[in-house]
Amino acid sequence: MPVRHLPPLLFALAALVAARPAIAADAAALWSSQVQPLFDVHCVKCHGPIERHAGLALDTAAAVLEGGDGGAVVAAGAPASSRLFTNLAAGAETHMPPDKQLSDAQIAIVGAWIAALGAAPDPAAPASVGRSFASPTEAIDSLVAEGWEARGATPAAPVDDATWCRRVWLDLAGRIPAEAEVAGFLAEPAETRRAALVDRLLGSDEHAVHMRELWDVFLMGRGKRESREERRRASGWWAFLEEGFRSNRPWDRTVHAILAARAADPAEKGASWFLYERRDDHQAIAEAVAPIVYGIRIDCAQCHDHPLAREVKQAHYWGLVAAFNRGKNVEGSAEVAESAVGGFVNFTNLAKESQPALVTLLDGRTLPETRPADGAAEEDAGDKYVDPAASPRVPKASRRAAFAAAATEGNPALARAFVNRVWAVLLGRGLVAPVDDMTARNAPSHPELLERLADDFAAHGHDVRRLLRAIVLSRPYALPPAPGADPAALVGLPERPLDAESLARSWCVAAGRPTADEALRRAAVAAIPEVLPREYQATVQQARFLASSPELGALLEPVAGSTAARMLAIPDPPGRVEAAFRAAYGRSPDAEETAAAVALLEAGAGDPAGAVRDLLWALLTAPEFLTKP
């Protein structure tokens, strides 16, 4: 086989390995971070779950190592003896990809992974079997520290108490703390004040509201917010979510309530809106349910098995649709009725084969159901319902109830999905990222940590507060922002923009005004709709809002008790600047900031109120305020 280009590639490979010893030594990290994304783009279309040319699949590391019809394509530790590597070289007899030449750097990545496969296991690596931890916080701290050691990484120094206080208020209560609240926190005994503050916040109404805001978006999306907010409020959906977080309702019970949409408890009455708002679009319902119960998006499996995630089949997509396709909205209410008959549909795969849509779970279970013979008609009789006179009637054999039970009992993916999303909310990135791609091919950054937290969450009755408390009191949560660092390494936190509701409330706190400013909240939501975006991108709409929002301008008027009025009562410009920075950032300005702010105030000496407003506006729309510390 001519491989004229191979020696330069081996030289590039050697340089790559020398430059990146920590990653090169870890085949799993190399696969998930670089090789798999490369193969997804250039190889998996022909060598994956859907098509498997020459019997070779390249979508998972295990599949690559299985080889194809011609035998093994990888010799662990020996790139030059591995067809997977040599066939990538320019001039190779069996050149891959057939119609494209990968760059030397891309080929070297593949070679580095093959070389890493030959590394012997580290005998000093900690054994997870039989280990126990006193608390989930201890598990987080220990396992993340082991990750640092394995990566050869050094974490940043933790933030100070005042910064941590601001962060935890934003994460648990959805606003910055007022100056007096920070001062009160710092006056408490150092050894107990963090845990005490966390417990107070977790038990507050502000926490329940903030969690409702987040999970309303995670479960329902923003959509056309203005037209939907009132319906969500009136239906009891918001009250259902808020009461769940206020009373620490077990998460599996919350999920069961929204899937079954049949409240026995008045406190769960609004749960049916999850289905109702989707207006009998059973495919939309299935696509919304999968990330909750599995941590996976299944949209790609509508027409064929998932092209990348082998465990997600077309049968799972249509099985989820079947779980809900007997439902129908009851107009004039928020109820979702369910028929006892019908809903038997088939789906067609790429081979044009028709298959029945059975209620099938990702773990392989198929819920039992008696299906009529082909062509046989079913009679929708009263004896098929619990109470034939009820409105709406409840089937004795309810698909929806059966699926709700199966999804919340004996389904470890439910806990894993919730833990992963909460981790992403609090630390800026899930242990699996993206949070809705928890497939076998998308490895967690800290696998044992995810499993232990999920096991602890389930073992303690899906206790949401216990999970939140464990994470915010951990060492990783106290790390400073580290833009540009590998977020999977957890040496620092990625940039975390404030959601719209938190921004609006925090502006009110900084301005010394009541937080219940509905006009400001609505304006912020319209301008900044995303929550936990995959990649933060400021928009023109957001920029215009921050530059000229009339609602923000009204907030900065010097009314009695406001920050602007307090600043105007201070005679000297440096004192006004100190007050502004304390209110906005909870800190004093440095010399350069003081000089620039004083110059701004002096330039507007003819309109002191306007100058104070301009200074506050600049501080409240700067990156330091718009992101979590």
N, C-alpha and C positions, 0 to 999 in steps of 0.2 A: 504494500500500500504506500503510494507516494505521500510523504508528509514533509515536503520541503520547508514548510513554515513552522514546523514543530520546535526546532531549537530556539528560535526567538521567543516562542510562546512559553517554553520552559523557563527561559531567562526572566520573562515577565512574571511568571508564576513565582519564581524564587524571590523576586523583588517584593511581590505582594505579601508573601508569607513573612518575609523579614520585617516588612513595615507594619504588619498587623498580627503579631504573635498571639495575642489573647483570642482573637476571633478565629485565626487559622487553626488553633488547637481545639476548637469546639465545632465539630461537624454539624451538630444540631443547630447551633446559632447561625452558622454559615448558610445552611440549607434554608432556614425560615426567613432569614433577612435578605439573602441575595440570590441564591440559586433558584429557589422556588419561584420568586417573582420573575426571574429571567426566563425560566421554562414556561411559565404561564403565558408570557407574551409570544414566545417564538416556537414553542414545541408542543404544547398540550392540545392544540387543535387537532393534530394528527396522532398524537401519542398520549391519550388521556382516557377518561371514563367513557366518552361517547365513541371515539374512533381510536383503534389501537393498532396502528400499522406495524407490520412485522411482529405482532404480539408484544410490542414494547409500550409500556406506559411510563410517563415521566411526570405525573402529577403529584406523586408522593415519593419520599425517600425510599420507603419499603418497596414500592413498585419498580423504581430504578434498579435496586439491588436484585430484584427477581430476574431481571434481564428479559429477553424476548425470544422469538423463535430461533434465533441464531446463538442463543446462550447468553452468558453474562456479558454486560457492556462495561462493567466497572471492576477493576482490580483494586481493592482497598489499599490505600497508601501508595499506589503506583499509577499516576496519571498517564505516563508515557505508554503504559501497557493496557490502557482502558479505551475501548472504542468510543465510549461516550465523549472522551476528551479529544482523541486523535481525529475523529471524524469532523470536528469543528474547524480544523486547520484549513487554510486556503490551499487548494490543490489536493485535498484528500480524495481518494478514489470514491468513497461513499460519503459525499460531503453533506453536512447537515448544518443549519436548515437548508433544504434543497435550493431555494431561490434567494438566499440572503447570506451575507458573510458577517458573522459576529465580530466585534472589535477584539483586539488582543486583550484588553482589560476584561471584557466579558468572558472570554475563553479562560483567562487565568483564574477567574472566580470559580469556574467549574473545576479546574485543576486543583485549586486550593481545597475545595470541598472533598475531592477524592483523596488528596493527600491527608487531610484531617481524619478520614475514615480509618486510616491505619494507625492512628494514635492509640496507645494503650490506655485503658481507664485509669484515672487518677486514684492510686490506692489510698490517698488521704481524703478523698471525697467523703463527706458525711453520709452515713447510711440513714435513710428515712424510716426504715422498718422499726417499729417498736418505740420510736421517739414519742415523747409526750411533752406538752407545754402547759404551764399553769393557767394561761389565758390566751385568747386569740390575739391580743396585743403582743404578748411574748412570742407567739408563733410568727407574727408579721416581722417583728424586729430581728428575730434569729434567722429566719429564712431569707429576708432581704439582705442581711449582712453576709450570709453565705454566698448570695448572688454577687455581691461586690467582690468578695474574695475570688470567686471563680472567674470573674471577668477581669480581674486585676484593676478594678476601679476604686476610686477614692471618693466617697460622698462629700458634698459641700458641708460647711459648718451649718448647724441649725439656725433658724431665725430666732430673734429675741422674743421675750414674752409679749411685748406690746404688738409686734407683728403677728405672732401666732393668735393673739386675741382677736385682732381684726379679721384674720383668715377664718377662724372658727365661727365667728358671728355671721360672716357672709355665707359660709357653707351650711350652717345649721339653722340660721334665722333669716337669711336672705337680705341682710343689710349690714352696713358697717356699724360698729358700736359708737355711741356718743362719747364725748371726751370724759364725762363723768363715769360712764360705764367702764372705760379703760382704766381710769384712776382707781375705781373700786376694785377691779380685778387685780391690779398691781399691789394693792394694799393688803390683799389676803396672803396667808402663809404660802411661801413658794412651793412647798412640797405637796400641797393639796389643791391649789387654786385652779389648775387646769381641769382636773377631774370634776371639781365642784361646778365650774362654769359649764362644762359639757352637759352635766346632769340637769342644770337649770334650763339650758337652751333646749334640750331634748324634751323637756316637759312643758315647754311654752306653746302658746297659741301661734306665735310667729313661726315656730318650727313646723307646725301642722300646715299652715298656709303655704309656706315655702315649699314643702315637700309635695303638697297638692299641685302647686304651679309646675314643678318639674315633671311630675308623673302624669299630669294632664297632657303635657306635650309629648312625653315619651310614649304614652299609650294611644293618644288621639291625634297628635300633630297639631301644628298651629292652624293650618287651613286659612280660610277667610275669617280671621279672628272676630272681627266686629259682628258678623252675622251669626256666629256660633256661640260666643261667650254667654249671652243671655239664656240660650237654650240649655247649655250645659249647667248653668246655675239653677235655672227653673226646674230642670229634670231631677235635681238632687245629685247629679254626678259629682259636682264639686264638694258637696256636703259629704257624700260617701267617701271620697278620697281623704278629705280633711279629717273626718272622724276616725278613719282608719289609722292615720298617723298620730292623731291626738291620743287615741286609746291604745296605740301600739298593737293594732290588730295583726295577727300572724299573716305574713305575706301569702302563704298558700291559701288562706281563707279568702283574702282579697281577690286572688286570681280565680278561685273557684266561683266566687260571686259574679264576676264579670263574664265568665264563660257560660255558666248556667243561666244567668239572667233571669233568675226566678227567686226573688228575695223572700225568705221566711222571716228574717229579722228586719223590722222597720228601718234600722240604721243602715241597711244595705240596699234600700229601695232604689237608689240612683245607679246601682251597678249596671242595670240593663242598658244604660245609655251607650256603653261601649259598643254593643251590637246595634242598637237602634240608630245611632247617628250614621252608620254605614248603609242604611236604607236598603236592606235585603240584598246587598251586593256581597254574595257569599265568598267570592274570590278575594275581595278586599278584606273581608273578615279573616279568612284563612291567612292572608299575608300579614295581617296585624297581629294575629295570635302567635305565629311561629317564633318571633323574637322574644316573646314573653316566656313561653313554656320551653323553648329549646335554645334560645340565644342565637338563632340562625334566621336569616332571610331565606325564604323558599321561592321567591318570585321566579328565579331562573329555572325552576323545575316544572313550570306550567306545561311546556310543550315536550319536554324530554327530561331524563335524569339530569341532575345538576352537572354542568360541564366541568366543574373543578372539585366539588365536594362529593366524594363517592357515596357517602352515607345518605345523601338527600336524593330520594327517588321521585319520579313523577307520581308514583302511587301515593307518596306522602302528601304531595300538594293536593291531589284530588281527594285523598282521604280526609284532609282537613276541611276541604270544601263540603264534603259529604256530612261531616259532623254538624254543620250548621245549615245545610240547605233545606231543611224542613221548617226553618224559622221564617216568620213573616211579621213585620211591624204592625202593631195595632194602631191605626190612625187615631189621632186625638189623645194619645197617651204616650208613655215611654215604655210600654210593655212590648215584649217580643214573643208572640205566640209560637207554638210548635205543633206541627201535625204529627199524628201517630202513624201515618202511612206516607208512601211516596218517597221522593228524593233518591230513587235508584237511578244512577247515571253511569255512563261508561266514558272512558277517556281513550284517546288513540295515541300510541307512541310513534316514534319516528319510523318504525317498521310497518306502520299502518295497521297495527294490531289493536283491536278493541279490547279493553279490559274493564271489569267492573270497579267502580270507585268504592272501596271499602274503607271504613274508618280505621286507618292504620297509623300507628305511632312510630316515631323515629327509632325506638328501641326494638322494633320488629313486631310488637304486639298488634293484633287486629281485633277490634272489639266485636264480640259475637253478635250476630243479628240474623234473623230469619228473613230470607229474601223470597219473594214470590217467584213461581216458575215463569219462564220466559212467556210473555204475552198475557199472563194472568192479571186480572184486575183486582185491586184491593178495595175493600169497603171501609170507609172511615166511620166506624161505629162508635157509639158512646161508651161501650164497655171497654174500649181501648184507652180510656182516660181515667185518671184518679177520681175526678168528680166531673161527670158529663155536663153538669149545670154551671160549672165555674166559667169565669171569663177573665183571662183566657184559660182554656183547658190545658191540663198538664198530662202528657202521655204517660202511661204506665211504663212503657219502654221508650225512654227519652235518649236519643242520640247525644243531645247536647249535654245532659246530665252525666251520661256515661263517659263522654270525653272529658268533661270537667273533672270528674273523679280520677280518671286515669292520668290526666296531666298534672294533678296536684298530689297524687299518692304514688309513691314508688317511682317517681321521676326525678332523678338527681339533677337533670339538666335545668330544672326550674330554679333550684338554689344556686347553681353555678351561674346562670344568666343574671340573676338579681345581684349576687355578690360582685360579679364583674362590672355591671353597670354602676353600682354604688362606688366601687373603686375608681372608675373613670370619672365620676362626678367629683369625688374628693381629691383625686390626685392627678386629674387631667388626662389620663390614659388608662384604659382597661388593662388588666393582666393579659387579656386577649384583646387585640385591637385589629379592626373595629369591633365594637361591642356586639354587633349583630352578625358576626362571622365566626362563631365559636364551633368551627368544624374541626375534624380530626387533622386536617392539613394545616390549620392555623394554630401553631403551638403557643401556649401561654409563655410569657416571659419568665414566670416563676410557677411551674406546674404544681409543685407540692403545696405551695402557699394557696393557690386557688382551690385545690382539693380540700385542704384543711379548713379554710374559711367556709367553703360550701358545706362541708360535713358538720362543722360547728353550728352554722346557721340552721340547718335542717334539724340537727339533734336538739337544739334549744327552741323548737317550735317555730322556726322561721321568724325569730325575734329581730325585728328591724332595728330597734334601738341598740341592742347588744352589738350588732354589726357596726353601726355608725360609731358607737362609742369606742369600739376596739380600734377602728381605723384612725380616728382623729386624735387618739392618745398615743399613736405609734410614732416611732422615730422617723419613718419615711414621710409622714404627713408634715413633720416640722422642718423639712428641707426647704431651702430657698428656691425661687425660680432659677432655672438653668437653661435659658434659650440656646438652642443649638446642640445641646447634649442629647445622647441617645435616650429617649424617654423610657425604653425598656430596661435600661440599666439602673434607673431610679437613683441616680447620683444627685438629682435635683428635680424640681417639678417643671413641666412645660408651662408655657403661658396659658392662663385660664381666663378668658374674657368673662365679664359679668353678664348674666342673663338680663333681659330687659326689666323684669320686675325688681330684681335686686338693685339694678342701677337706679331705677326711679326712686325706690325707698332710700337708698344711700344718698342720693342727691338731697332728699328731704332732710335726712339726719344732718348732713354737712351744712345745709342752709339754715338749720335751726327751726325747721317747720314740721308740722304733723306729717306722718308718713302716709296717711290715707288720702293721697292726692290722685283721684281716679283719672282725671284728665291727663296728668303727666304719665301715669302707668300705661294708659291706652296709647298715647303717642309714642312711648318708648317701645312697646310691643310691636306697633306698626313699623317702626324704623329698624328694630333689631329683633327679628322673629326667631332666629336660630338659637337652640339650646344644645350645648355640647356638640358643636359642629365637628365633623371629621377633620376639617382643616379650616382654621379661622381666616376669613377673608372679609375685610372691611368693604362696605359697598358705598356707592355714591349716595344712596338714600340715607344711609347711616351718617355719612359725612355732613350732609345738608342738615340733618336733624341736630347733630352736635354743634353745628355752626350757627344755627338760627332758630332753634326751637322756641316758639313763644311761650310754651309751658315752662321751660327752664328759665326764661327771662322773668316770668311772673314769680317764680320761686325765689328769685334773688332780689326782690324789692325789699327795702329796709323797713318792714313792718315790725311792730313791737315784739321783742323776744327773738327776733331772727339773728342770724350770724351777721348779715349786712348791717343791721341796726347796731349790733354790739361793736362792730368794727368802726362805724362812724363815731361812736362815743369815745373811741381811743384817739387822743390828740395827735400822736406822732405816727408818721408813716411806717417806721419799722415795727411799732407795736401792732398796727393794723395787719401788716404782713404776717407777723407771728400768729395772730389770731386766725388768719385765713388758712395758714398751713396746718395749724392744730385742728381746725374744724374739718378740713378736707382730708388730710393725710395722717392725722394723729401724731405728727412730729414737728420739730422746728425746722425752718429752712436753713440751708447752708449759706455761706457768705455770697456766693454767686447768685443764688436764687433770691436772696434778700435784696441785693443790689438791683437786679432786673425788676423785681416786683415794686420796689420803692420808686424806681424810675417810671413805671407805669402809673402809679398813684400820683406822682408829682406832675406827670404830663396831663393828667385829667383833673388838676387842682380846681379848675373852674366848675367842675361838676363832680363833687366828691362821691355822691351816691352812684353816679355812672361809673366812676373809676373803680369803686369797690365792687360793683357788679361785674365789670370786665375782668378784674383779678380773680374773683371767685369762679366766673365762667371758665377762664383759662385753666384753673386748677381742676375743676370738676369734669373737664372734657379731655384732660391729658391722659396718656397711657397709664400712668401710675394709679389713677382713679378708676379707669375702665377695666382694669384687670385685677385679679386676686393677688395679694402679696405673696 
